[in-house]
Amino acid sequence: MLEEDRRKPPERYQLPAAKGMTSGEGFAYNFIIHQFLVRHLPINRTKEIDKAMAIGQFGPALDEVLKRKGETRGTAGAVAHVDASLIGKIVKGTRKPSKEVMASTAKHYDDGQLYIAAAGEVTGGAFAPWLNNVDLHRASVLFKTVEEMKEVLALTSEAPINKTADQLTESDRKIMKRLLMETVEAITALTHFAAVLCKEYSFSWLATWKEHRADLKAKKYMK
């Protein structure tokens, strides 16, 4: 495929303009764009895109949380035992946050967005990205989450899950990859839905996951 052809989306992949999209369509708009770019841009460009999405989310997330709660960078600095200027650099993206700063501020503000952003930073992007340019109204997120889950369930009927890896044909592998990507998209949607529920109805993100872990241990799913 020629370089210029890689940048021109096939007709079946052409996306609607962001303007005029419904709230449900808007939720996954950025994620869909990323998936298109991964499939159609050269490998070196997709690596740059992944790096940009994965790194640097904590600063903007912290800034948003502080504005939402009406607190200053100085307050956040006191929580993290650093000065306000360092918090300012983290927010602006000129300084990478330390694990200690992320852990202390995330725990103090107990905000799902902060925890998700911190996980993205620590893992280098091997976690659900926070979608910071979409409609996160609880109804919109619920609609999109259900849609993503249905897509996973629909694809499971096609997936040759009874086969081992060495038994898969090339066609089988394509189906399994589709199932994997649909699963990841569903995880992203569900993660946002959990964060929105916590925010909207004042549930603790940290306590929710502690309760979940305790339940898994009680069921012997974890040692």
Secondary structure, 3 states (H helix, E strand, C coil): CCHHHHCCCCHHHCCCCCCCCCHHHHHCHHHHHHHHHHHHCCHHHHHHHHHHHHCCCHHHHHHHHHHHHCCCHHHHHHHHCCCHHHHHHHHHCCCCCCHHHHHHHHHHHCCHHHHHHHHHHHHCCCCCCCCCCCCCCHHHHHHHHHHHHHHHHHHHCCCCCCCCHHHCCHHHHHHHHHHHHHHHHHHHHHHHHHHHHHHHHCCCHHHHHHHHHHHHHHCCCCC
